[in-house]
Amino acid sequence: MCSAITGAQKREVNMLIRNLFASVGAVAFVVGAVLGCGVAVAQDAGTNWQAERAQLQATVDQRVDQLLAQKVTKQMVAQFLKFPWPVLQPKERKDEVVKRVEQQIEKEVTVKFPAAKREEFKKEAAELYRVYKEGEEVPEFQLGRPGANTIVPKGRLYAVTEQRVKVGGRWLIVEDLSDDMKARFFEEKSAEAIERYVRRQNINYDQEIEEFKKEELKTRLPKAFVAAGYCPRGRENATSTNPDKWLSRFDAVEMIYAARRKQLEAQISPAISREVFEAAGYEFVRENKQWMPKNEAAAFRAKLAAEEAAKKAAAGPDLDIFGGGAGQPEGPMGEGSGAPSKPALKEEDIFDN
């Protein structure tokens, strides 16, 4: 058994252990630095490879453009859409097309629905609700109340008072008359009925005009859009009168051409890039998503590995050898695993045994 040591000796031993691990970290750091310098030297020695890569990329771009020019053109898109070539910008804006068609319809409205018709409504109302004169023959009519004996036969008008009206040999209570019949016996009621009739006829007339305009616009506007150089945004909008559902043929060709070109470029560009760069001795480095010469790629990966090793070395191991500190493992045998834990290592366990 070793003899007991003093506190100063214990501190000296721990210092030696720490220095040992620190030396390991220093070695890893030096290795990383050397490898890093090696990469830097390699890059300095081949500073022209970036320029070469740019030239290779220009070659790729040129070949891609040449192939795309053969595969898709704006004229091909126009033919596919059945547009006459060349496709030019419209001479009228969409709002101008709408305004022009609406003005054409308004001109037809003035002919088909003349304002003089409204004067006829007044004449019709004046005749329908003309007040009967005493002694004038009143045609048969029906009272405005429910019940029996509501039919009043044809007869002469003999008297009109505020409460009663006498037609033929029958006295009628004014309250039993309908509004239309009251208008035939009283001037004020006649004026109200005439105004009501004219207003109702004008409303119906306006509705008829609006319906005509709506139907004409629905028929004419889509055709006008097409004639002006526009196309619907999808077949479901071919009869739409909403300008937002239409775009110019020129824009349609440009949009579809750009989309198709982008689609083809995504399909052919990787293969051409691989062919050009691999023929020049390059490889694709996934870590930085770039093409690099093979030696540069190897140096780059070595640098990454050295940097990772340096980070791990700088972090260092758990140096608390006397227990009770950070670094307690949490694995299957660590804290919280349910397994019985071993007592912490004590100074006496190292020097006394």
Sequence and secondary structure as in RCSB ss.txt:
>XXXX:A:sequence
MCSAITGAQKREVNMLIRNLFASVGAVAFVVGAVLGCGVAVAQDAGTNWQAERAQLQATVDQRVDQLLAQKVTKQ
MVAQFLKFPWPVLQPKERKDEVVKRVEQQIEKEVTVKFPAAKREEFKKEAAELYRVYKEGEEVPEFQLGRPGANT
IVPKGRLYAVTEQRVKVGGRWLIVEDLSDDMKARFFEEKSAEAIERYVRRQNINYDQEIEEFKKEELKTRLPKAF
VAAGYCPRGRENATSTNPDKWLSRFDAVEMIYAARRKQLEAQISPAISREVFEAAGYEFVRENKQWMPKNEAAAF
RAKLAAEEAAKKAAAGPDLDIFGGGAGQPEGPMGEGSGAPSKPALKEEDIFDN
>XXXX:A:secstr
      HHHHHHHHHHHHHHHHHHHHHHHHHHHHHHHHHHHHHHHTTTHHHHHHHHHHHHHHHHHHHHHHH  HH
HHHHHTT  SS    SS HHHHHHHHHHHHHHHHHHHS THHHHHHHHHHHHHT    TT EE  EE SS SSS 
EE SEEEEEE SSEEEETTEEEEGGGS HHHHTTT HHHHHHHHHHHHHHHHHHHHHHHHHHHHHHHHHHHHHHH
HHTTEEESSGGGTT   GGGEEEHHHHHHHHHHHHHHHHHHHHHHHHHHHHHHHTTEEEETTTTEEEEHHHHHHH
HHHHHHHHHHHHHHH     TTSSSTT   STTSTTSSS       HHHHH  
